[in-house]
């Protein structure tokens, strides 16, 4: 996964969220909402981000209206 990729993450309880990748680690992926990503890119200050285990993250091609 690369910074800026659109992903779906499995959250609990039984929720699927669409987010944008900020960083990928060995076992985790740091993601954020699209509007937060745009601001973070402008300021290079990542705030409002969350981490998920890699097995709970799936790359998608574009944002949908879930």
Backbone bond lengths (Angstrom), bond angles and torsions (degrees), N, CA, C in turn:
res aa  C-N    CA-C-N  psi(-1)  N-CA   C-N-CA  omega(-1)  CA-C   N-CA-C  phi
1 X - - - 1.442 - - 1.526 109.26 -
2 X 1.313 114.57 146.76 1.462 120.52 -179.50 1.517 110.08 -120.49
3 X 1.321 115.34 155.70 1.462 119.82 176.20 1.524 109.01 -55.38
4 X 1.326 115.99 132.04 1.459 121.21 179.43 1.515 114.14 96.11
5 X 1.340 118.06 -11.02 1.473 120.11 176.90 1.521 110.45 -64.85
6 X 1.310 115.72 142.27 1.464 121.45 174.91 1.519 107.79 -86.72
7 X 1.338 116.23 130.72 1.456 121.08 -178.35 1.525 110.31 -133.66
8 X 1.315 113.92 159.35 1.459 121.13 168.59 1.514 106.44 -110.25
9 X 1.327 115.48 132.56 1.458 120.07 179.23 1.516 109.84 -117.07
10 X 1.318 114.51 143.48 1.458 120.13 177.43 1.525 106.85 -87.79
11 X 1.320 114.89 117.18 1.458 121.00 178.12 1.527 107.40 -113.35
12 X 1.293 115.78 171.42 1.459 119.15 -177.61 1.503 109.97 -118.35
13 X 1.321 118.93 146.81 1.465 127.67 0.73 1.528 111.22 -89.11
14 X 1.278 117.06 119.38 1.474 125.01 173.66 1.518 113.86 51.47
15 X 1.316 117.24 44.93 1.460 121.51 176.76 1.521 109.34 -114.22
16 X 1.330 115.44 146.96 1.463 121.13 172.85 1.523 106.47 -118.53
17 X 1.326 116.62 127.06 1.463 122.04 -177.91 1.515 109.83 -118.23
18 X 1.311 117.07 141.93 1.460 120.94 173.34 1.522 107.95 -96.22
19 X 1.313 115.11 129.75 1.454 121.39 -177.02 1.527 110.14 -141.31
20 X 1.328 116.27 174.37 1.454 123.61 179.15 1.534 108.02 -114.60
21 X 1.332 116.80 135.93 1.463 121.20 -179.99 1.523 110.31 -73.94
22 X 1.327 115.73 134.53 1.454 121.47 171.48 1.527 109.77 -105.71
23 X 1.343 115.80 -43.32 1.460 119.67 -176.33 1.527 109.67 -154.06
24 X 1.316 115.43 145.13 1.462 120.58 175.90 1.520 108.78 -118.79
25 X 1.314 115.64 130.07 1.455 121.51 175.27 1.519 109.54 -106.37
26 X 1.298 115.92 -171.24 1.463 120.26 -178.49 1.525 112.30 -64.93
27 X 1.327 116.86 -38.83 1.475 120.57 -176.69 1.521 113.90 -124.40
28 X 1.322 117.11 2.37 1.469 120.62 -173.88 1.529 110.85 -140.52
29 X 1.348 114.04 165.82 1.461 121.26 174.24 1.530 107.43 -134.22
30 X 1.323 117.09 128.74 1.463 122.26 176.85 1.523 106.94 -93.51
31 X 1.338 116.25 126.55 1.467 121.34 -175.80 1.524 110.34 -132.83
32 X 1.343 114.83 167.41 1.464 120.62 176.70 1.524 109.87 -153.58
33 X 1.307 115.62 169.23 1.465 121.21 175.74 1.532 109.04 -70.57
34 X 1.344 116.88 153.09 1.480 119.71 -177.44 1.531 113.80 -55.55
35 X 1.317 117.95 -41.86 1.469 119.67 -178.46 1.528 111.50 -68.13
36 X 1.325 117.81 -32.72 1.462 121.81 176.54 1.531 109.61 -70.42
37 X 1.325 117.33 -38.79 1.461 121.48 179.48 1.529 110.65 -59.97
38 X 1.311 117.29 -45.26 1.476 120.84 -179.16 1.523 110.97 -59.06
39 X 1.330 116.89 -43.55 1.465 120.67 179.65 1.525 111.21 -68.13
40 X 1.335 116.95 -39.26 1.465 120.76 -179.77 1.528 111.10 -65.10
41 X 1.329 116.85 -37.87 1.468 120.29 178.36 1.532 109.87 -64.50
42 X 1.331 116.81 -41.98 1.463 120.72 179.89 1.531 111.74 -63.66
43 X 1.333 115.95 -44.98 1.463 120.43 -173.84 1.525 113.54 -97.14
44 X 1.330 117.31 -13.94 1.467 123.99 -174.75 1.525 111.81 58.20
45 X 1.338 115.77 27.99 1.460 121.61 177.01 1.526 108.02 -119.49
46 X 1.339 117.25 103.48 1.462 120.09 -179.09 1.529 112.19 -76.80
47 X 1.330 116.55 111.86 1.465 121.47 175.09 1.513 108.47 -131.87
48 X 1.318 117.02 148.82 1.457 121.07 179.76 1.516 113.17 77.64
49 X 1.325 117.77 26.92 1.457 121.99 -178.23 1.525 109.82 -98.51
50 X 1.328 115.82 157.31 1.462 121.75 177.41 1.517 109.30 -132.95
51 X 1.318 116.39 151.17 1.453 121.31 177.03 1.519 111.21 -106.74
52 X 1.329 116.07 143.39 1.461 122.76 177.97 1.517 108.81 -133.49
53 X 1.337 117.36 148.37 1.462 119.78 173.54 1.526 109.59 -62.50
54 X 1.325 117.06 144.17 1.470 120.74 -178.34 1.520 112.78 -54.14
55 X 1.331 117.31 -36.19 1.466 119.42 -177.71 1.525 112.94 -67.60
56 X 1.331 117.72 -12.16 1.463 121.54 178.30 1.525 112.84 -100.58
57 X 1.345 117.43 9.61 1.473 121.70 -175.44 1.521 109.73 -123.15
58 X 1.354 115.81 131.67 1.464 121.43 179.39 1.525 109.08 -131.61
59 X 1.324 117.25 129.84 1.468 122.12 -179.97 1.524 109.59 -73.42
60 X 1.340 116.43 136.67 1.465 123.09 173.09 1.516 107.80 -124.19
61 X 1.323 117.33 166.38 1.457 120.30 -174.28 1.530 113.65 -83.57
62 X 1.318 116.92 -33.97 1.468 119.02 -178.03 1.518 109.90 -153.81
63 X 1.319 115.08 161.03 1.461 120.08 178.37 1.523 109.38 -68.59
64 X 1.305 116.00 140.32 1.467 119.97 175.03 1.527 107.98 -115.96
65 X 1.288 114.87 -178.80 1.474 120.01 -179.13 1.522 109.60 -104.09
66 X 1.336 116.52 68.41 1.462 119.11 177.47 1.498 108.27 -80.04
